[in-house]
Amino acid sequence: MGPPTTERMKTPDGTILSVDAFLRGGTLRPSVPEHHLFLGVQDSAVPLMASKGNLLGTLRLIRSAPVYVAAWPSPGWLDFLPLLPERRDYVSGYSQLPFGLWRRQWEEYAAISFHQEILEDISPKLCADECERPAQIRVMVGNIAEAKMTDWFNALAADRALRASLANTRFLNALSQQFPIPRSEARQVGERLLDCQLVCALGGEYQLVEAADGNAQSGQWRSTAWEEGIVPRVKNPQDFRAPVMDWFRGVDADVVLDNQQLQVSLHLDMQRKPTAPAVNLPIFNLFPSQKRAE
């Protein structure tokens, strides 16, 4: 990390998530000067991709997002990516990297993204800005519950929930493989060992599905939130809603790091649940208030 600074990269309009970090090379790369490394996510509709619960599916889901990484006032760590340009247009500043990654360099800025149109859109919008408080890291997240990318965030959450659900069932199946425990008792034993209740992150229930030969000991633990089939998939993924959407409405945070302490200034917007109406019994309402409720 570089020293705390009041400068930052101004968040372009239409950005739903941003992270601005002030970095330097340090002992690892002394030649890297101090610079801002900025990650941004534009709020735009993204085609949905079904959650598969594996690493390749997660990478495809992330690659589909309108994400970019920019640096100022020098490319800094972007110059040390383990990728070599394939084609470069020195007039427009674009260069095409392997795996479908694009890079653009103009004036004191450099940016990379999997979407060339994003680089074209943000190029005239990126600029320096001045803040009141010095910091090394600044984080901004908008109201994802009402964003154009809400469906994409829910799809990402469904992918993570499916992987967590798979991990629990693999644990239950492994108990009967490693120890002389009947499959039907694996959940009870597993919860006692972990001193917790195994809950499906997708909202389903774990059930032991017997094998085709009717042998319960060779059956497999599955969740009712999965589709029928050999490969586990989320049932009705379009209906999945991340729990965070019910209360999270945005956050702004500044972080200062040094060798001895961590300072965080955070503003969190939350949607509170409506409170239940008060129950006024006649015996306790002998002297009603003159103030009218609004």
Phi and psi in degrees as a GROMACS rama.xvg file:
@    title "Ramachandran Plot"
@    xaxis  label "Phi"
@    yaxis  label "Psi"
@TYPE xy
-83.7999  -179.696  GLY-2
-72.5463  158.58  PRO-3
-57.7266  141.504  PRO-4
-141.777  151.852  THR-5
-89.8406  -5.35383  THR-6
-86.2225  151.521  GLU-7
-155.523  168.664  ARG-8
-88.0088  126.047  MET-9
-66.5161  132.502  LYS-10
-70.7463  120.235  THR-11
-64.5741  151.558  PRO-12
-59.829  142.784  ASP-13
86.8983  8.5738  GLY-14
-91.9275  128.421  THR-15
-96.0769  -22.8714  ILE-16
-148.579  136.894  LEU-17
-149.015  147.113  SER-18
-136.09  121.128  VAL-19
-115.345  118.914  ASP-20
-122.148  135.123  ALA-21
-96.9909  113.738  PHE-22
-122.208  167.203  LEU-23
-151.871  170.266  ARG-24
-71.3529  -36.9932  GLY-25
65.0768  -153.258  GLY-26
-73.0429  -23.3634  THR-27
-72.6563  -46.2968  LEU-28
-136.577  80.431  ARG-29
-59.1858  -22.7909  PRO-30
-77.6051  -12.6505  SER-31
-79.3825  118.973  VAL-32
-77.6213  171.115  PRO-33
-65.4893  134.499  GLU-34
-160.199  160.631  HIS-35
-92.5832  130.605  HIS-36
-111.445  120.142  LEU-37
-120.674  125.326  PHE-38
-109.214  129.415  LEU-39
-132.541  148.539  GLY-40
-125.736  118.492  VAL-41
-78.0616  144.431  GLN-42
-86.6038  96.2757  ASP-43
-146.643  153.495  SER-44
-65.1108  134.187  ALA-45
-122.918  132.408  VAL-46
-57.3515  135.889  PRO-47
-74.0249  147.364  LEU-48
-127.381  134.417  MET-49
-65.1806  139.112  ALA-50
-75.7393  130.16  SER-51
-114.653  -8.37172  LYS-52
72.3871  16.7224  GLY-53
-123.205  169.714  ASN-54
-64.5839  -40.8941  LEU-55
-63.6878  -41.084  LEU-56
-64.9929  -38.4506  GLY-57
-65.735  -41.9513  THR-58
-63.9136  -39.4226  LEU-59
-64.8798  -38.0885  ARG-60
-65.003  -44.2265  LEU-61
-66.9368  -39.2517  ILE-62
-63.744  -28.2444  ARG-63
-76.0846  -14.2405  SER-64
-75.4469  148.47  ALA-65
-78.6944  71.43  PRO-66
-107.664  144.752  VAL-67
-143.004  157.194  TYR-68
-127.445  126.457  VAL-69
-124.572  158.952  ALA-70
-137.207  146.295  ALA-71
-159.734  142.058  TRP-72
-91.5353  14.2968  PRO-73
-144.686  158.61  SER-74
-58.7445  -28.4105  PRO-75
54.9817  -126.08  GLY-76
-67.2918  -17.7539  TRP-77
-64.6379  -23.6867  LEU-78
-76.1547  -7.62852  ASP-79
-109.546  17.6083  PHE-80
-64.8195  141.353  LEU-81
-78.9807  49.3027  PRO-82
-135.092  146.748  LEU-83
-114.307  135.414  LEU-84
-60.7502  141.361  PRO-85
-93.1015  -49.1476  GLU-86
-135.038  144.792  ARG-87
-135.821  133.861  ARG-88
-108.234  103.779  ASP-89
-72.3234  -17.3123  TYR-90
-75.3226  -50.3411  VAL-91
-89.4242  -14.4867  SER-92
88.1878  5.36998  GLY-93
-86.9766  146.74  TYR-94
-142.775  140.479  SER-95
-101.427  126.89  GLN-96
-106.338  166.792  LEU-97
-60.5133  162.322  PRO-98
65.197  23.5016  PHE-99
77.5615  17.3132  GLY-100
-91.3457  136.885  LEU-101
-111.495  149.773  TRP-102
-134.954  141.943  ARG-103
-134.947  138.871  ARG-104
-129.457  127.035  GLN-105
-149.695  140.617  TRP-106
48.1553  -121.009  GLU-107
-100.789  14.5411  GLU-108
-116.596  151.483  TYR-109
-142.069  144.232  ALA-110
-149.975  150.061  ALA-111
-131.083  151.532  ILE-112
-167.027  159.467  SER-113
-81.1485  -5.57535  PHE-114
-123.843  113.881  HIS-115
-64.5101  -34.412  GLN-116
-65.1735  -27.648  GLU-117
-68.3435  -43.439  ILE-118
-61.3792  -38.014  LEU-119
-66.5022  -34.3763  GLU-120
-76.2579  -39.4925  ASP-121
-85.3289  -17.5808  ILE-122
-53.3722  -48.2762  SER-123
-78.8661  -5.31899  PRO-124
-99.1971  -23.049  LYS-125
-73.7998  130.733  LEU-126
-159.014  168.248  CYS-127
-83.2209  153.506  ALA-128
-143.216  158.106  ASP-129
-111.72  136.673  GLU-130
-115.947  162.173  CYS-131
-76.6068  -44.1148  GLU-132
-100.362  136.486  ARG-133
-73.2485  144.666  PRO-134
-158.848  166.055  ALA-135
-108.142  -27.3422  GLN-136
-132.124  134.092  ILE-137
-130.066  130.877  ARG-138
-125.088  134.721  VAL-139
-134.62  127.497  MET-140
-129.24  126.338  VAL-141
-83.059  -168.403  GLY-142
-80.0845  90.3578  ASN-143
-70.5576  -16.99  ILE-144
-71.1202  -21.6865  ALA-145
-122.693  22.7045  GLU-146
-91.2253  166.194  ALA-147
-67.9558  -22.9636  LYS-148
-93.6981  12.9743  MET-149
-55.2809  -44.7867  THR-150
-63.1131  -35.7133  ASP-151
-68.8473  -42.8633  TRP-152
-61.8345  -40.2765  PHE-153
-64.9936  -37.7657  ASN-154
-65.4916  -39.2449  ALA-155
-65.6398  -40.8584  LEU-156
-65.5303  -37.9508  ALA-157
-64.5276  -37.247  ALA-158
-63.3918  -44.3217  ASP-159
-67.0658  -38.6239  ARG-160
-67.0563  -37.8377  ALA-161
-64.3379  -40.5188  LEU-162
-65.8138  -37.0005  ARG-163
-67.8231  -40.1258  ALA-164
-64.5941  -40.2125  SER-165
-63.5213  -40.4365  LEU-166
-61.9112  -38.7751  ALA-167
-65.4584  -43.3724  ASN-168
-69.4217  -34.3374  THR-169
-65.555  -36.0381  ARG-170
-64.026  -44.3267  PHE-171
-65.5558  -41.8561  LEU-172
-66.9921  -34.4185  ASN-173
-70.5827  -29.149  ALA-174
-59.9376  -43.9699  LEU-175
-73.8242  -21.4543  SER-176
-80.8847  -35.3316  GLN-177
-91.8205  -23.4362  GLN-178
-130.96  155.709  PHE-179
-75.8326  66.3569  PRO-180
-116.949  127.992  ILE-181
-59.4683  142.889  PRO-182
-57.3215  -35.8562  ARG-183
-67.557  -20.2608  SER-184
-102.872  3.86964  GLU-185
-63.7908  -40.4529  ALA-186
-66.5825  -43.4299  ARG-187
-61.4649  -44.4275  GLN-188
-67.6377  -43.1603  VAL-189
-62.2718  -41.6415  GLY-190
-68.3133  -32.2863  GLU-191
-71.029  -37.7983  ARG-192
-66.883  -41.6669  LEU-193
-86.3489  -11.1447  LEU-194
56.1594  47.3491  ASP-195
-157.972  173.102  CYS-196
-105.583  127.576  GLN-197
-78.934  117.122  LEU-198
-118.749  134.383  VAL-199
-75.0167  123.917  CYS-200
-66.8694  -15.4584  ALA-201
-89.4507  -2.36319  LEU-202
89.1693  7.46619  GLY-203
-91.6783  -173.818  GLY-204
-119.728  140.386  GLU-205
-80.3059  129.47  TYR-206
-134.547  148.7  GLN-207
-90.7037  116.437  LEU-208
-98.0285  118.656  VAL-209
-68.6115  153.16  GLU-210
-70.2884  169.514  ALA-211
-63.0421  -27.8485  ALA-212
-82.7902  1.17963  ASP-213
82.1015  5.02004  GLY-214
-85.2832  110.906  ASN-215
-64.6677  -30.1661  ALA-216
-69.3222  -23.2072  GLN-217
-100.566  9.06213  SER-218
-74.6363  179.888  GLY-219
-131.397  142.042  GLN-220
-79.1343  132.947  TRP-221
-139.324  169.308  ARG-222
-109.033  145.004  SER-223
-69.703  -11.5763  THR-224
-85.3834  -1.04974  ALA-225
-92.3834  153.308  TRP-226
-71.3366  154.707  GLU-227
-68.5818  138.141  GLU-228
141.85  171.862  GLY-229
-72.8792  -43.7385  ILE-230
-86.0332  120.479  VAL-231
-65.8425  128.691  PRO-232
-138.748  156.554  ARG-233
-71.7228  130.078  VAL-234
-77.6191  127.138  LYS-235
52.324  62.0507  ASN-236
-62.1987  -26.1224  PRO-237
-67.8824  -17.5981  GLN-238
-94.142  -5.38307  ASP-239
-75.8821  134.196  PHE-240
-127.953  124.368  ARG-241
-61.6242  133.877  ALA-242
-56.1585  -30.075  PRO-243
-64.7297  -23.3828  VAL-244
-65.3325  -19.662  MET-245
-75.7488  -22.1031  ASP-246
-134.084  -23.9062  TRP-247
-80.1951  129.091  PHE-248
-128.443  3.58442  ARG-249
141.95  160.536  GLY-250
-154.531  144.082  VAL-251
-129.65  129.678  ASP-252
-142.108  142.804  ALA-253
-120.593  138.713  ASP-254
-129.065  135.191  VAL-255
-123.921  126.501  VAL-256
-117.405  140.084  LEU-257
-145.235  -170.736  ASP-258
-71.5606  -16.0021  ASN-259
-119.719  -22.4044  GLN-260
-151.594  163.68  GLN-261
-124.717  123.174  LEU-262
-113.079  127.179  GLN-263
-128.05  127.279  VAL-264
-113.05  115.745  SER-265
-131.95  135.404  LEU-266
-121.469  117.145  HIS-267
-116.457  127.103  LEU-268
-98.8651  127.097  ASP-269
-127.941  147.133  MET-270
-95.8377  110.364  GLN-271
-79.6866  147.659  ARG-272
-73.136  142.856  LYS-273
-63.2248  136.363  PRO-274
-77.9513  150.002  THR-275
-70.1466  145.344  ALA-276
-64.6463  145.792  PRO-277
-68.765  145.943  ALA-278
-97.0582  113.645  VAL-279
-104.481  102.481  ASN-280
-81.1015  146.852  LEU-281
-56.9776  -36.1816  PRO-282
-68.6401  -23.5771  ILE-283
-101.593  8.96125  PHE-284
-124.582  37.9879  ASN-285
-71.6072  -28.9137  LEU-286
-123.604  76.6672  PHE-287
-64.4595  147.402  PRO-288
-71.3102  146.93  SER-289
-82.0699  -10.8322  GLN-290
-76.6126  128.482  LYS-291
-87.3656  138.887  ARG-292
-75.4142  143.446  ALA-293
